[in-house]
Amino acid sequence: MEYTRFEEARILGARALQLAMGAPPLVKPKDGMSPLKLATSELEGGKIPITVIK
């Protein structure tokens, strides 16, 4: 699914916050990976657990 830049920013921010608060990552993290980078890799891999209703 294609997201607008605003939707993508909101999704990444929300998921990065979840990861920073201790949510388990859905992709294998690399050493020293920030929550935002991890959220981005989840979104690119199609594994992000957030639904957008249009």
Secondary structure, 3 states (H helix, E strand, C coil): CCCCHHHHHHHHHHHHHHHHCCCCCCCCCCCCCCHHHHHHHHHHCCCCCCCCCC
